[in-house]
Amino acid sequence: MVKKTKGSGKYGARYGAPLKQKRQSVEDKQKKKYNCPLCLKQKVKRISSGIWHCKKCNVKFAGRAYSLRE
Ligand SMILES: [Zn+2]
């Protein structure tokens, strides 16, 4: 299945672009604020993987790694 790796550098660059785009969209999602299930205000921010914090209630809670609900 694997052919001779002639010009592998070219393929490396080719794979680089879409991966970078995907990572960017994930970062956008992480920056996005979500509605708090307690106060219903859009004050929830992801502080680390699976941990969310509502600025309004000052409460931390667990959620999905990259988005609160899905
Ligand atoms: Zn809240």
N, CA, C, O and the ligand as a Tripos MOL2 file, in Angstrom:
@<TRIPOS>MOLECULE
protein
  281   279    71     0     0
PROTEIN
NO_CHARGES

@<TRIPOS>ATOM
      1 N           0.8240   -1.2090    0.0000 N.3       1 MET1
      2 CA          0.0000    0.0000    0.0000 C.3       1 MET1
      3 C           0.8620    1.2640    0.0000 C.2       1 MET1
      4 O           0.5680    2.2350   -0.6970 O.2       1 MET1
      5 N           1.9310    1.2280    0.7960 N.am      2 VAL2
      6 CA          2.8030    2.4080    0.8750 C.3       2 VAL2
      7 C           3.7820    2.4030   -0.2930 C.2       2 VAL2
      8 O           4.5200    1.4390   -0.4960 O.2       2 VAL2
      9 N           3.7800    3.4640   -1.0380 N.am      3 LYS3
     10 CA          4.6850    3.5900   -2.1730 C.3       3 LYS3
     11 C           5.9720    4.2660   -1.7210 C.2       3 LYS3
     12 O           6.1070    4.7200   -0.5840 O.2       3 LYS3
     13 N           6.8880    4.3110   -2.6370 N.am      4 LYS4
     14 CA          8.1670    4.9590   -2.3240 C.3       4 LYS4
     15 C           7.9250    6.4240   -1.9160 C.2       4 LYS4
     16 O           7.2180    7.1670   -2.5970 O.2       4 LYS4
     17 N           8.5150    6.8020   -0.8200 N.am      5 THR5
     18 CA          8.2930    8.1690   -0.3100 C.3       5 THR5
     19 C           9.2010    9.1440   -1.0310 C.2       5 THR5
     20 O          10.2490    9.5610   -0.5370 O.2       5 THR5
     21 N           8.7490    9.4810   -2.2160 N.am      6 LYS6
     22 CA          9.4860   10.4590   -3.0180 C.3       6 LYS6
     23 C           8.8390   11.8310   -2.7540 C.2       6 LYS6
     24 O           7.6390   12.0050   -2.9650 O.2       6 LYS6
     25 N           9.6230   12.7780   -2.3020 N.am      7 GLY7
     26 CA          9.0880   14.1150   -2.0280 C.3       7 GLY7
     27 C           8.1290   14.1050   -0.8590 C.2       7 GLY7
     28 O           7.0220   14.6340   -0.9610 O.2       7 GLY7
     29 N           8.5330   13.5130    0.2420 N.am      8 SER8
     30 CA          7.6660   13.4370    1.4190 C.3       8 SER8
     31 C           7.4760   14.8160    2.0500 C.2       8 SER8
     32 O           6.4670   15.0720    2.7080 O.2       8 SER8
     33 N           8.4390   15.6860    1.8470 N.am      9 GLY9
     34 CA          8.3350   17.0450    2.3930 C.3       9 GLY9
     35 C           7.1370   17.7720    1.8270 C.2       9 GLY9
     36 O           6.4600   18.5300    2.5220 O.2       9 GLY9
     37 N           6.8870   17.5310    0.5570 N.am     10 LYS10
     38 CA          5.7560   18.1550   -0.1220 C.3      10 LYS10
     39 C           4.4350   17.7110    0.5200 C.2      10 LYS10
     40 O           3.5210   18.5100    0.7250 O.2      10 LYS10
     41 N           4.3700   16.4190    0.8290 N.am     11 TYR11
     42 CA          3.1480   15.9040    1.4520 C.3      11 TYR11
     43 C           2.9720   16.4350    2.8700 C.2      11 TYR11
     44 O           1.8570   16.6720    3.3350 O.2      11 TYR11
     45 N           4.1170   16.6150    3.5490 N.am     12 GLY12
     46 CA          4.0640   17.1580    4.9050 C.3      12 GLY12
     47 C           3.4340   18.5350    4.9140 C.2      12 GLY12
     48 O           2.6100   18.8410    5.7750 O.2      12 GLY12
     49 N           3.8180   19.3630    3.9610 N.am     13 ALA13
     50 CA          3.2780   20.7220    3.8640 C.3      13 ALA13
     51 C           1.7920   20.6670    3.5020 C.2      13 ALA13
     52 O           0.9900   21.4830    3.9530 O.2      13 ALA13
     53 N           1.4600   19.6910    2.6860 N.am     14 ARG14
     54 CA          0.0780   19.5470    2.2430 C.3      14 ARG14
     55 C          -0.8450   19.2140    3.4200 C.2      14 ARG14
     56 O          -1.9600   19.7260    3.5240 O.2      14 ARG14
     57 N          -0.3530   18.3530    4.2900 N.am     15 TYR15
     58 CA         -1.1670   17.9580    5.4360 C.3      15 TYR15
     59 C          -1.2160   19.0570    6.4930 C.2      15 TYR15
     60 O          -2.1310   19.1070    7.3140 O.2      15 TYR15
     61 N          -0.2120   19.9370    6.4580 N.am     16 GLY16
     62 CA         -0.1230   20.9750    7.4860 C.3      16 GLY16
     63 C          -1.2770   21.9570    7.4520 C.2      16 GLY16
     64 O          -1.8030   22.3330    8.5000 O.2      16 GLY16
     65 N          -1.6750   22.3740    6.2660 N.am     17 ALA17
     66 CA         -2.7020   23.4190    6.1440 C.3      17 ALA17
     67 C          -4.0660   23.0360    6.7330 C.2      17 ALA17
     68 O          -4.5870   23.7690    7.5730 O.2      17 ALA17
     69 N          -4.6460   21.9290    6.3230 N.am     18 PRO18
     70 CA         -5.9680   21.5810    6.8790 C.3      18 PRO18
     71 C          -5.9450   21.3590    8.3860 C.2      18 PRO18
     72 O          -6.9030   21.7000    9.0800 O.2      18 PRO18
     73 N          -4.8540   20.7870    8.8960 N.am     19 LEU19
     74 CA         -4.7460   20.5570   10.3320 C.3      19 LEU19
     75 C          -4.7670   21.8780   11.0890 C.2      19 LEU19
     76 O          -5.4070   22.0000   12.1330 O.2      19 LEU19
     77 N          -4.0640   22.8530   10.5520 N.am     20 LYS20
     78 CA         -3.9950   24.1520   11.2010 C.3      20 LYS20
     79 C          -5.3850   24.8000   11.2350 C.2      20 LYS20
     80 O          -5.7770   25.4080   12.2310 O.2      20 LYS20
     81 N          -6.1040   24.6580   10.1500 N.am     21 GLN21
     82 CA         -7.4500   25.2230   10.0730 C.3      21 GLN21
     83 C          -8.3670   24.5820   11.1040 C.2      21 GLN21
     84 O          -9.1720   25.2560   11.7460 O.2      21 GLN21
     85 N          -8.2330   23.2710   11.2500 N.am     22 LYS22
     86 CA         -9.0780   22.5560   12.1940 C.3      22 LYS22
     87 C          -8.7750   23.0150   13.6230 C.2      22 LYS22
     88 O          -9.6820   23.2310   14.4260 O.2      22 LYS22
     89 N          -7.5030   23.1570   13.9170 N.am     23 ARG23
     90 CA         -7.1110   23.5720   15.2590 C.3      23 ARG23
     91 C          -7.6530   24.9690   15.5440 C.2      23 ARG23
     92 O          -8.0640   25.2570   16.6680 O.2      23 ARG23
     93 N          -7.6580   25.8200   14.5540 N.am     24 GLN24
     94 CA         -8.1440   27.1860   14.7330 C.3      24 GLN24
     95 C          -9.6260   27.1990   15.0960 C.2      24 GLN24
     96 O         -10.0650   27.9730   15.9470 O.2      24 GLN24
     97 N         -10.3850   26.3300   14.4380 N.am     25 SER25
     98 CA        -11.8240   26.3070   14.7050 C.3      25 SER25
     99 C         -12.0960   25.7810   16.1130 C.2      25 SER25
    100 O         -13.0520   26.2020   16.7650 O.2      25 SER25
    101 N         -11.2610   24.8670   16.5750 N.am     26 VAL26
    102 CA        -11.4110   24.3540   17.9430 C.3      26 VAL26
    103 C         -11.1090   25.4640   18.9420 C.2      26 VAL26
    104 O         -11.7960   25.5940   19.9550 O.2      26 VAL26
    105 N         -10.0980   26.2520   18.6640 N.am     27 GLU27
    106 CA         -9.7600   27.3580   19.5580 C.3      27 GLU27
    107 C         -10.8880   28.3810   19.6040 C.2      27 GLU27
    108 O         -11.1830   28.9430   20.6590 O.2      27 GLU27
    109 N         -11.5040   28.6140   18.4800 N.am     28 ASP28
    110 CA        -12.6450   29.5320   18.4400 C.3      28 ASP28
    111 C         -13.7680   29.0340   19.3360 C.2      28 ASP28
    112 O         -14.4120   29.8040   20.0480 O.2      28 ASP28
    113 N         -13.9780   27.7500   19.2830 N.am     29 LYS29
    114 CA        -15.0310   27.1390   20.0780 C.3      29 LYS29
    115 C         -14.7120   27.2880   21.5710 C.2      29 LYS29
    116 O         -15.6000   27.5310   22.3880 O.2      29 LYS29
    117 N         -13.4590   27.1390   21.8990 N.am     30 GLN30
    118 CA        -13.0470   27.2390   23.2970 C.3      30 GLN30
    119 C         -13.2240   28.6490   23.8310 C.2      30 GLN30
    120 O         -13.5260   28.8420   25.0090 O.2      30 GLN30
    121 N         -13.0370   29.6270   22.9660 N.am     31 LYS31
    122 CA        -13.1580   31.0230   23.3840 C.3      31 LYS31
    123 C         -14.6140   31.4350   23.5490 C.2      31 LYS31
    124 O         -14.9350   32.3690   24.2830 O.2      31 LYS31
    125 N         -15.4680   30.7310   22.8630 N.am     32 LYS32
    126 CA        -16.8770   31.0600   22.8850 C.3      32 LYS32
    127 C         -17.4580   30.9440   24.2980 C.2      32 LYS32
    128 O         -17.0940   30.0570   25.0690 O.2      32 LYS32
    129 N         -18.3520   31.8460   24.6040 N.am     33 LYS33
    130 CA        -18.9970   31.7800   25.9140 C.3      33 LYS33
    131 C         -20.3210   31.0380   25.8080 C.2      33 LYS33
    132 O         -20.9970   31.0660   24.7790 O.2      33 LYS33
    133 N         -20.6640   30.3830   26.8930 N.am     34 TYR34
    134 CA        -21.8750   29.5740   26.8950 C.3      34 TYR34
    135 C         -22.8300   30.0390   27.9850 C.2      34 TYR34
    136 O         -22.4330   30.6920   28.9500 O.2      34 TYR34
    137 N         -24.0570   29.6960   27.8120 N.am     35 ASN35
    138 CA        -25.0610   30.0510   28.8120 C.3      35 ASN35
    139 C         -24.9130   29.1770   30.0500 C.2      35 ASN35
    140 O         -24.7260   27.9630   29.9630 O.2      35 ASN35
    141 N         -25.0020   29.8170   31.1800 N.am     36 CYS36
    142 CA        -24.8960   29.1060   32.4440 C.3      36 CYS36
    143 C         -26.2130   28.3650   32.7190 C.2      36 CYS36
    144 O         -27.2910   28.9390   32.5700 O.2      36 CYS36
    145 N         -26.1220   27.1010   33.1150 N.am     37 PRO37
    146 CA        -27.3540   26.3560   33.4230 C.3      37 PRO37
    147 C         -28.0250   26.8350   34.7040 C.2      37 PRO37
    148 O         -29.1900   26.5190   34.9480 O.2      37 PRO37
    149 N         -27.3090   27.5870   35.5160 N.am     38 LEU38
    150 CA        -27.8740   28.0650   36.7840 C.3      38 LEU38
    151 C         -28.5300   29.4370   36.6220 C.2      38 LEU38
    152 O         -29.7090   29.6040   36.9370 O.2      38 LEU38
    153 N         -27.7650   30.4210   36.1300 N.am     39 CYS39
    154 CA        -28.3090   31.7820   36.0260 C.3      39 CYS39
    155 C         -28.8000   32.0860   34.6090 C.2      39 CYS39
    156 O         -29.4320   33.1160   34.3740 O.2      39 CYS39
    157 N         -28.5120   31.1990   33.6830 N.am     40 LEU40
    158 CA        -28.9280   31.3210   32.2810 C.3      40 LEU40
    159 C         -28.3100   32.5180   31.5570 C.2      40 LEU40
    160 O         -28.7480   32.8830   30.4660 O.2      40 LEU40
    161 N         -27.3000   33.1200   32.1640 N.am     41 LYS41
    162 CA        -26.5890   34.2140   31.4960 C.3      41 LYS41
    163 C         -25.4350   33.6250   30.6840 C.2      41 LYS41
    164 O         -24.9110   32.5540   30.9920 O.2      41 LYS41
    165 N         -25.0620   34.3530   29.6480 N.am     42 GLN42
    166 CA        -23.9670   33.8740   28.8110 C.3      42 GLN42
    167 C         -22.6370   34.2850   29.4290 C.2      42 GLN42
    168 O         -21.9310   35.1470   28.9070 O.2      42 GLN42
    169 N         -22.3180   33.6640   30.5300 N.am     43 LYS43
    170 CA        -21.1260   34.0380   31.2880 C.3      43 LYS43
    171 C         -20.2090   32.8590   31.5430 C.2      43 LYS43
    172 O         -19.2680   32.9520   32.3310 O.2      43 LYS43
    173 N         -20.4820   31.7670   30.8850 N.am     44 VAL44
    174 CA        -19.7030   30.5640   31.1380 C.3      44 VAL44
    175 C         -18.5370   30.4650   30.1690 C.2      44 VAL44
    176 O         -18.6980   30.5410   28.9510 O.2      44 VAL44
    177 N         -17.3790   30.2960   30.7410 N.am     45 LYS45
    178 CA        -16.1590   30.1700   29.9550 C.3      45 LYS45
    179 C         -15.4450   28.8890   30.3410 C.2      45 LYS45
    180 O         -15.4550   28.4730   31.4990 O.2      45 LYS45
    181 N         -14.8300   28.2790   29.3510 N.am     46 ARG46
    182 CA        -14.0650   27.0640   29.6190 C.3      46 ARG46
    183 C         -12.7210   27.4530   30.2190 C.2      46 ARG46
    184 O         -11.9750   28.2210   29.6120 O.2      46 ARG46
    185 N         -12.4070   26.9420   31.3830 N.am     47 ILE47
    186 CA        -11.1320   27.2880   32.0050 C.3      47 ILE47
    187 C         -10.0890   26.1970   31.8250 C.2      47 ILE47
    188 O          -8.8930   26.4870   31.7940 O.2      47 ILE47
    189 N         -10.5150   24.9650   31.7060 N.am     48 SER48
    190 CA         -9.6020   23.8910   31.3120 C.3      48 SER48
    191 C         -10.4360   22.7530   30.7700 C.2      48 SER48
    192 O         -11.6650   22.8240   30.7530 O.2      48 SER48
    193 N          -9.7690   21.7070   30.3280 N.am     49 SER49
    194 CA        -10.4830   20.6250   29.6620 C.3      49 SER49
    195 C         -11.6020   20.0620   30.5480 C.2      49 SER49
    196 O         -11.3440   19.4430   31.5800 O.2      49 SER49
    197 N         -12.8130   20.2840   30.1330 N.am     50 GLY50
    198 CA        -13.9600   19.7350   30.8500 C.3      50 GLY50
    199 C         -14.3980   20.5500   32.0520 C.2      50 GLY50
    200 O         -15.3850   20.2070   32.7040 O.2      50 GLY50
    201 N         -13.6750   21.6330   32.3610 N.am     51 ILE51
    202 CA        -14.0400   22.4650   33.5010 C.3      51 ILE51
    203 C         -14.5230   23.8190   33.0050 C.2      51 ILE51
    204 O         -13.8580   24.4750   32.2040 O.2      51 ILE51
    205 N         -15.6800   24.2250   33.4880 N.am     52 TRP52
    206 CA        -16.3020   25.4650   33.0560 C.3      52 TRP52
    207 C         -16.5550   26.3760   34.2460 C.2      52 TRP52
    208 O         -16.7560   25.9100   35.3680 O.2      52 TRP52
    209 N         -16.5430   27.6480   33.9960 N.am     53 HIS53
    210 CA        -16.7130   28.5990   35.0850 C.3      53 HIS53
    211 C         -17.7090   29.6820   34.6960 C.2      53 HIS53
    212 O         -17.6070   30.2760   33.6230 O.2      53 HIS53
    213 N         -18.6660   29.9310   35.5680 N.am     54 CYS54
    214 CA        -19.6230   31.0010   35.3380 C.3      54 CYS54
    215 C         -19.1800   32.2290   36.1250 C.2      54 CYS54
    216 O         -19.0470   32.1910   37.3480 O.2      54 CYS54
    217 N         -18.9550   33.3120   35.3970 N.am     55 LYS55
    218 CA        -18.4980   34.5410   36.0360 C.3      55 LYS55
    219 C         -19.5770   35.1420   36.9240 C.2      55 LYS55
    220 O         -19.2880   35.7740   37.9400 O.2      55 LYS55
    221 N         -20.7900   34.9390   36.5330 N.am     56 LYS56
    222 CA        -21.9210   35.5190   37.2580 C.3      56 LYS56
    223 C         -22.1420   34.8150   38.6000 C.2      56 LYS56
    224 O         -22.2410   35.4690   39.6380 O.2      56 LYS56
    225 N         -22.2190   33.4950   38.5750 N.am     57 CYS57
    226 CA        -22.4440   32.7190   39.8020 C.3      57 CYS57
    227 C         -21.1430   32.4220   40.5300 C.2      57 CYS57
    228 O         -21.1520   32.0500   41.7030 O.2      57 CYS57
    229 N         -20.0320   32.5850   39.8370 N.am     58 ASN58
    230 CA        -18.7250   32.2060   40.3730 C.3      58 ASN58
    231 C         -18.7070   30.7300   40.7520 C.2      58 ASN58
    232 O         -18.2480   30.3460   41.8270 O.2      58 ASN58
    233 N         -19.2080   29.9370   39.8530 N.am     59 VAL59
    234 CA        -19.3230   28.4990   40.0880 C.3      59 VAL59
    235 C         -18.5850   27.7510   38.9870 C.2      59 VAL59
    236 O         -18.6470   28.1050   37.8090 O.2      59 VAL59
    237 N         -17.8920   26.7130   39.4070 N.am     60 LYS60
    238 CA        -17.2090   25.8540   38.4380 C.3      60 LYS60
    239 C         -17.9880   24.5640   38.2960 C.2      60 LYS60
    240 O         -18.5040   24.0240   39.2750 O.2      60 LYS60
    241 N         -18.0670   24.0920   37.1100 N.am     61 PHE61
    242 CA        -18.7210   22.8070   36.9140 C.3      61 PHE61
    243 C         -18.1090   22.0590   35.7460 C.2      61 PHE61
    244 O         -17.4340   22.6420   34.8980 O.2      61 PHE61
    245 N         -18.3520   20.7750   35.7170 N.am     62 ALA62
    246 CA        -17.7810   19.9140   34.6850 C.3      62 ALA62
    247 C         -18.6850   19.8750   33.4720 C.2      62 ALA62
    248 O         -19.9110   19.9190   33.5770 O.2      62 ALA62
    249 N         -18.0550   19.7920   32.3300 N.am     63 GLY63
    250 CA        -18.8210   19.7040   31.0920 C.3      63 GLY63
    251 C         -18.0210   18.9460   30.0680 C.2      63 GLY63
    252 O         -17.0890   18.2170   30.4070 O.2      63 GLY63
    253 N         -18.3760   19.1130   28.8320 N.am     64 ARG64
    254 CA        -17.6090   18.4860   27.7690 C.3      64 ARG64
    255 C         -16.2590   19.1920   27.6440 C.2      64 ARG64
    256 O         -16.0910   20.3200   28.1080 O.2      64 ARG64
    257 N         -15.3340   18.5350   27.0340 N.am     65 ALA65
    258 CA        -13.9800   19.0800   26.9350 C.3      65 ALA65
    259 C         -13.9360   20.3750   26.1260 C.2      65 ALA65
    260 O         -13.2290   21.3120   26.4970 O.2      65 ALA65
    261 N         -14.6840   20.4340   25.0250 N.am     66 TYR66
    262 CA        -14.5520   21.5830   24.1380 C.3      66 TYR66
    263 C         -15.7860   22.4530   24.0330 C.2      66 TYR66
    264 O         -15.7070   23.6000   23.5910 O.2      66 TYR66
    265 N         -16.9050   21.9250   24.4310 N.am     67 SER67
    266 CA        -18.0950   22.7420   24.4430 C.3      67 SER67
    267 C         -19.0110   22.2510   25.5490 C.2      67 SER67
    268 O         -18.9770   21.0790   25.9220 O.2      67 SER67
    269 N         -19.8040   23.1250   26.0530 N.am     68 LEU68
    270 CA        -20.5990   22.8060   27.2300 C.3      68 LEU68
    271 C         -21.6680   21.7700   26.9290 C.2      68 LEU68
    272 O         -21.8760   20.8180   27.6810 O.2      68 LEU68
    273 N         -22.3290   21.9820   25.8220 N.am     69 ARG69
    274 CA        -23.3970   21.0410   25.4700 C.3      69 ARG69
    275 C         -23.2620   20.6460   24.0200 C.2      69 ARG69
    276 O         -22.8410   21.4340   23.1740 O.2      69 ARG69
    277 N         -23.6300   19.4030   23.7530 N.am     70 GLU70
    278 CA        -23.6040   18.9370   22.3860 C.3      70 GLU70
    279 C         -24.2110   17.5530   22.3400 C.2      70 GLU70
    280 O         -24.2960   16.9510   21.2700 O.2      70 GLU70
    281 ZN        -24.2420   31.3600   36.2640 Zn       71 ZN71
@<TRIPOS>BOND
     1     1     2 1
     2     2     3 1
     3     3     4 2
     4     3     5 am
     5     5     6 1
     6     6     7 1
     7     7     8 2
     8     7     9 am
     9     9    10 1
    10    10    11 1
    11    11    12 2
    12    11    13 am
    13    13    14 1
    14    14    15 1
    15    15    16 2
    16    15    17 am
    17    17    18 1
    18    18    19 1
    19    19    20 2
    20    19    21 am
    21    21    22 1
    22    22    23 1
    23    23    24 2
    24    23    25 am
    25    25    26 1
    26    26    27 1
    27    27    28 2
    28    27    29 am
    29    29    30 1
    30    30    31 1
    31    31    32 2
    32    31    33 am
    33    33    34 1
    34    34    35 1
    35    35    36 2
    36    35    37 am
    37    37    38 1
    38    38    39 1
    39    39    40 2
    40    39    41 am
    41    41    42 1
    42    42    43 1
    43    43    44 2
    44    43    45 am
    45    45    46 1
    46    46    47 1
    47    47    48 2
    48    47    49 am
    49    49    50 1
    50    50    51 1
    51    51    52 2
    52    51    53 am
    53    53    54 1
    54    54    55 1
    55    55    56 2
    56    55    57 am
    57    57    58 1
    58    58    59 1
    59    59    60 2
    60    59    61 am
    61    61    62 1
    62    62    63 1
    63    63    64 2
    64    63    65 am
    65    65    66 1
    66    66    67 1
    67    67    68 2
    68    67    69 am
    69    69    70 1
    70    70    71 1
    71    71    72 2
    72    71    73 am
    73    73    74 1
    74    74    75 1
    75    75    76 2
    76    75    77 am
    77    77    78 1
    78    78    79 1
    79    79    80 2
    80    79    81 am
    81    81    82 1
    82    82    83 1
    83    83    84 2
    84    83    85 am
    85    85    86 1
    86    86    87 1
    87    87    88 2
    88    87    89 am
    89    89    90 1
    90    90    91 1
    91    91    92 2
    92    91    93 am
    93    93    94 1
    94    94    95 1
    95    95    96 2
    96    95    97 am
    97    97    98 1
    98    98    99 1
    99    99   100 2
   100    99   101 am
   101   101   102 1
   102   102   103 1
   103   103   104 2
   104   103   105 am
   105   105   106 1
   106   106   107 1
   107   107   108 2
   108   107   109 am
   109   109   110 1
   110   110   111 1
   111   111   112 2
   112   111   113 am
   113   113   114 1
   114   114   115 1
   115   115   116 2
   116   115   117 am
   117   117   118 1
   118   118   119 1
   119   119   120 2
   120   119   121 am
   121   121   122 1
   122   122   123 1
   123   123   124 2
   124   123   125 am
   125   125   126 1
   126   126   127 1
   127   127   128 2
   128   127   129 am
   129   129   130 1
   130   130   131 1
   131   131   132 2
   132   131   133 am
   133   133   134 1
   134   134   135 1
   135   135   136 2
   136   135   137 am
   137   137   138 1
   138   138   139 1
   139   139   140 2
   140   139   141 am
   141   141   142 1
   142   142   143 1
   143   143   144 2
   144   143   145 am
   145   145   146 1
   146   146   147 1
   147   147   148 2
   148   147   149 am
   149   149   150 1
   150   150   151 1
   151   151   152 2
   152   151   153 am
   153   153   154 1
   154   154   155 1
   155   155   156 2
   156   155   157 am
   157   157   158 1
   158   158   159 1
   159   159   160 2
   160   159   161 am
   161   161   162 1
   162   162   163 1
   163   163   164 2
   164   163   165 am
   165   165   166 1
   166   166   167 1
   167   167   168 2
   168   167   169 am
   169   169   170 1
   170   170   171 1
   171   171   172 2
   172   171   173 am
   173   173   174 1
   174   174   175 1
   175   175   176 2
   176   175   177 am
   177   177   178 1
   178   178   179 1
   179   179   180 2
   180   179   181 am
   181   181   182 1
   182   182   183 1
   183   183   184 2
   184   183   185 am
   185   185   186 1
   186   186   187 1
   187   187   188 2
   188   187   189 am
   189   189   190 1
   190   190   191 1
   191   191   192 2
   192   191   193 am
   193   193   194 1
   194   194   195 1
   195   195   196 2
   196   195   197 am
   197   197   198 1
   198   198   199 1
   199   199   200 2
   200   199   201 am
   201   201   202 1
   202   202   203 1
   203   203   204 2
   204   203   205 am
   205   205   206 1
   206   206   207 1
   207   207   208 2
   208   207   209 am
   209   209   210 1
   210   210   211 1
   211   211   212 2
   212   211   213 am
   213   213   214 1
   214   214   215 1
   215   215   216 2
   216   215   217 am
   217   217   218 1
   218   218   219 1
   219   219   220 2
   220   219   221 am
   221   221   222 1
   222   222   223 1
   223   223   224 2
   224   223   225 am
   225   225   226 1
   226   226   227 1
   227   227   228 2
   228   227   229 am
   229   229   230 1
   230   230   231 1
   231   231   232 2
   232   231   233 am
   233   233   234 1
   234   234   235 1
   235   235   236 2
   236   235   237 am
   237   237   238 1
   238   238   239 1
   239   239   240 2
   240   239   241 am
   241   241   242 1
   242   242   243 1
   243   243   244 2
   244   243   245 am
   245   245   246 1
   246   246   247 1
   247   247   248 2
   248   247   249 am
   249   249   250 1
   250   250   251 1
   251   251   252 2
   252   251   253 am
   253   253   254 1
   254   254   255 1
   255   255   256 2
   256   255   257 am
   257   257   258 1
   258   258   259 1
   259   259   260 2
   260   259   261 am
   261   261   262 1
   262   262   263 1
   263   263   264 2
   264   263   265 am
   265   265   266 1
   266   266   267 1
   267   267   268 2
   268   267   269 am
   269   269   270 1
   270   270   271 1
   271   271   272 2
   272   271   273 am
   273   273   274 1
   274   274   275 1
   275   275   276 2
   276   275   277 am
   277   277   278 1
   278   278   279 1
   279   279   280 2
@<TRIPOS>SUBSTRUCTURE
     1 MET1         2 RESIDUE 1 A MET
     2 VAL2         6 RESIDUE 1 A VAL
     3 LYS3        10 RESIDUE 1 A LYS
     4 LYS4        14 RESIDUE 1 A LYS
     5 THR5        18 RESIDUE 1 A THR
     6 LYS6        22 RESIDUE 1 A LYS
     7 GLY7        26 RESIDUE 1 A GLY
     8 SER8        30 RESIDUE 1 A SER
     9 GLY9        34 RESIDUE 1 A GLY
    10 LYS10       38 RESIDUE 1 A LYS
    11 TYR11       42 RESIDUE 1 A TYR
    12 GLY12       46 RESIDUE 1 A GLY
    13 ALA13       50 RESIDUE 1 A ALA
    14 ARG14       54 RESIDUE 1 A ARG
    15 TYR15       58 RESIDUE 1 A TYR
    16 GLY16       62 RESIDUE 1 A GLY
    17 ALA17       66 RESIDUE 1 A ALA
    18 PRO18       70 RESIDUE 1 A PRO
    19 LEU19       74 RESIDUE 1 A LEU
    20 LYS20       78 RESIDUE 1 A LYS
    21 GLN21       82 RESIDUE 1 A GLN
    22 LYS22       86 RESIDUE 1 A LYS
    23 ARG23       90 RESIDUE 1 A ARG
    24 GLN24       94 RESIDUE 1 A GLN
    25 SER25       98 RESIDUE 1 A SER
    26 VAL26      102 RESIDUE 1 A VAL
    27 GLU27      106 RESIDUE 1 A GLU
    28 ASP28      110 RESIDUE 1 A ASP
    29 LYS29      114 RESIDUE 1 A LYS
    30 GLN30      118 RESIDUE 1 A GLN
    31 LYS31      122 RESIDUE 1 A LYS
    32 LYS32      126 RESIDUE 1 A LYS
    33 LYS33      130 RESIDUE 1 A LYS
    34 TYR34      134 RESIDUE 1 A TYR
    35 ASN35      138 RESIDUE 1 A ASN
    36 CYS36      142 RESIDUE 1 A CYS
    37 PRO37      146 RESIDUE 1 A PRO
    38 LEU38      150 RESIDUE 1 A LEU
    39 CYS39      154 RESIDUE 1 A CYS
    40 LEU40      158 RESIDUE 1 A LEU
    41 LYS41      162 RESIDUE 1 A LYS
    42 GLN42      166 RESIDUE 1 A GLN
    43 LYS43      170 RESIDUE 1 A LYS
    44 VAL44      174 RESIDUE 1 A VAL
    45 LYS45      178 RESIDUE 1 A LYS
    46 ARG46      182 RESIDUE 1 A ARG
    47 ILE47      186 RESIDUE 1 A ILE
    48 SER48      190 RESIDUE 1 A SER
    49 SER49      194 RESIDUE 1 A SER
    50 GLY50      198 RESIDUE 1 A GLY
    51 ILE51      202 RESIDUE 1 A ILE
    52 TRP52      206 RESIDUE 1 A TRP
    53 HIS53      210 RESIDUE 1 A HIS
    54 CYS54      214 RESIDUE 1 A CYS
    55 LYS55      218 RESIDUE 1 A LYS
    56 LYS56      222 RESIDUE 1 A LYS
    57 CYS57      226 RESIDUE 1 A CYS
    58 ASN58      230 RESIDUE 1 A ASN
    59 VAL59      234 RESIDUE 1 A VAL
    60 LYS60      238 RESIDUE 1 A LYS
    61 PHE61      242 RESIDUE 1 A PHE
    62 ALA62      246 RESIDUE 1 A ALA
    63 GLY63      250 RESIDUE 1 A GLY
    64 ARG64      254 RESIDUE 1 A ARG
    65 ALA65      258 RESIDUE 1 A ALA
    66 TYR66      262 RESIDUE 1 A TYR
    67 SER67      266 RESIDUE 1 A SER
    68 LEU68      270 RESIDUE 1 A LEU
    69 ARG69      274 RESIDUE 1 A ARG
    70 GLU70      278 RESIDUE 1 A GLU
    71 ZN71       281 GROUP 0 **** ****
